Amino acid sequence: MSETVIATRKTITIGPLSVDGFMLPDGSYRMSQTQTAEAIGLNEINARRFLGSKSIKGLLGKGYTPDTLAVEKTDDSKRGGTRINALPLEVVSAFWLQQCTKGNKKAIALTMALLTETLERRFDNAFGVDRTEDDYNATLFKRVESLETDVGEAYTVADDMAREVSELRRYIKEQGLPGPYSLEDGE
């Protein structure tokens, strides 16, 4: 019989987000499948579909089945510990990255802000700059808010272009004209 792995839960602040983070007895970290999707404005089903897609294999070189973990019981809960579908941070990152390629504005803003923070932390370390976690979170919070606005504006242009292409295709079809890919070579 296999032994049940019980994870420890902590609240993790990621700029404007608060998520439950889980640590396994081996020291590795997990995030719930549901909160992975909700962090970028999606439903859990999107994360589940990603786990069965070719995208994860392309990003990580393999598929992935989430671990189902028992979470330690808190003192104030009346029932037993929760069970969650848990994703390693590498899979969380791959899902957010894949959502960026699909134009998910929340994923783009969050991912850009986290990448910038990662670089800043390395630069701070190299230059001996000492900041608190509260400083990093405050900066990340502002950066995510700003990027959500900026990314939204950037994608407005792309949305306008997509709408124009759609209208042009409709017009070409209404006029009975051949589409751009319907002519054979040499005609």
C-alpha positions in Angstrom: 0.0 0.0 0.0 1.4 3.4 -0.9 1.7 6.1 1.7 -0.4 9.3 1.3 1.7 12.4 0.7 0.5 15.3 2.8 1.3 18.8 1.6 1.7 21.9 3.7 -0.3 25.0 2.6 0.8 28.6 2.7 -0.7 31.7 1.1 1.6 33.1 -1.6 1.4 36.7 -2.8 2.1 37.2 -6.5 1.6 40.9 -7.0 -2.2 41.4 -7.1 -2.9 37.7 -6.5 -3.0 35.6 -3.4 -2.8 31.8 -4.1 -2.4 28.7 -2.1 1.1 27.3 -2.4 1.8 23.7 -1.4 5.1 22.2 -0.3 5.6 18.5 -0.4 7.7 16.6 2.1 10.6 16.5 -0.4 10.7 20.3 -0.5 9.2 20.7 -4.0 6.3 23.1 -4.6 2.9 22.8 -6.2 0.0 25.0 -7.1 -3.5 23.8 -7.5 -4.8 23.2 -11.1 -7.8 25.5 -10.4 -5.8 28.4 -9.1 -3.3 28.1 -11.9 -6.1 28.8 -14.4 -7.9 31.3 -12.3 -4.7 33.4 -11.9 -5.0 34.3 -15.5 -8.8 34.6 -15.8 -9.6 31.1 -17.0 -11.6 28.2 -15.6 -10.0 25.0 -14.4 -11.1 23.1 -17.5 -8.6 25.1 -19.5 -5.7 23.8 -17.4 -7.1 20.3 -17.6 -7.2 20.5 -21.4 -3.7 21.9 -21.5 -2.4 18.8 -19.6 -3.8 16.6 -22.3 -2.6 18.7 -25.2 0.3 18.6 -27.6 1.3 22.1 -26.2 2.7 20.7 -22.9 4.6 18.1 -24.7 6.1 20.8 -26.9 7.0 23.0 -24.0 8.2 20.3 -21.6 9.0 17.4 -23.8 6.4 15.2 -22.1 2.8 15.0 -21.0 1.8 15.5 -17.4 -0.8 14.0 -15.1 -1.4 16.1 -12.0 -0.7 14.7 -8.6 -3.7 14.4 -6.3 -2.4 15.6 -2.9 -3.9 15.6 0.6 -3.4 18.9 2.3 -2.7 19.2 6.0 -5.8 19.9 8.1 -5.9 23.4 9.5 -6.7 24.0 13.2 -10.0 25.9 12.3 -11.4 23.3 9.9 -14.0 20.9 11.1 -13.4 18.3 8.5 -10.4 16.4 7.2 -7.8 17.9 5.0 -8.5 18.9 1.4 -7.4 17.0 -1.7 -6.2 19.0 -4.7 -4.9 18.4 -8.2 -1.4 19.8 -7.8 0.8 21.1 -10.6 4.6 21.6 -10.3 5.7 25.2 -10.8 7.3 24.2 -14.1 3.8 23.0 -15.4 2.2 26.2 -14.1 4.8 28.3 -16.0 4.3 26.2 -19.2 0.5 26.7 -19.0 0.9 30.5 -18.5 3.4 30.7 -21.3 1.1 28.7 -23.7 -1.7 31.1 -22.8 0.6 34.0 -23.7 0.9 32.6 -27.2 -2.9 32.5 -27.4 -3.1 36.2 -26.6 -4.4 35.8 -23.0 -3.9 39.4 -21.8 -3.8 38.4 -18.1 -1.2 35.7 -18.8 0.9 38.1 -20.8 0.8 40.8 -18.1 1.5 38.3 -15.2 4.3 36.5 -17.1 6.0 39.7 -18.2 5.9 41.1 -14.7 7.3 37.9 -13.2 10.1 37.7 -15.8 11.1 41.3 -15.0 11.1 40.6 -11.3 13.3 37.5 -11.8 15.8 39.6 -13.7 15.6 42.5 -11.1 16.3 40.0 -8.3 19.4 38.8 -10.1 20.6 42.3 -10.8 19.9 43.3 -7.2 22.0 40.4 -6.0 24.8 41.3 -8.3 24.8 44.9 -7.3 24.2 44.2 -3.6 20.8 45.9 -3.5 18.7 44.6 -0.6 14.9 44.7 -0.9 12.2 43.1 1.1 9.6 40.7 -0.2 7.0 43.4 0.5 9.0 45.7 -1.8 9.1 43.1 -4.5 5.4 42.4 -4.2 4.4 46.1 -4.2 6.5 46.6 -7.4 5.0 43.4 -9.0 1.5 44.5 -8.1 2.0 47.9 -9.8 3.7 46.3 -12.8 0.9 43.8 -13.4 -1.8 46.5 -13.2 0.2 48.7 -15.6 0.9 45.8 -18.0 -2.7 44.7 -18.0 -3.6 48.1 -19.3 -0.7 48.4 -21.8 -1.2 44.8 -23.1 -4.9 45.5 -23.4 -4.2 48.5 -25.6 -1.6 46.6 -27.7 -4.1 43.9 -28.3 -6.8 46.4 -29.3 -4.8 47.0 -32.4 -4.6 43.3 -33.2 -8.3 42.9 -32.5 -9.1 45.8 -34.9 -6.9 44.2 -37.6 -8.6 40.8 -37.1 -12.0 42.5 -37.4 -11.0 44.2 -40.6 -9.7 41.0 -42.2 -13.0 39.3 -41.3 -15.0 42.1 -42.9 -12.8 42.0 -46.0 -13.3 38.2 -46.3 -17.0 38.6 -45.9 -17.0 41.4 -48.6 -15.0 39.3 -51.1 -17.3 36.3 -50.6 -20.5 38.5 -51.0 -19.0 39.9 -54.3 -18.4 36.4 -55.6 -14.7 37.0 -55.9 -12.1 34.2 -55.4 -10.4 34.3 -52.1 -6.6 35.0 -51.9 -5.7 31.3 -51.8 -8.2 29.9 -54.3 -6.2 30.6 -57.5 -3.9 27.9 -58.8 -0.3 28.8 -59.5 0.1 30.3 -63.0 -3.4 31.6 -63.4 
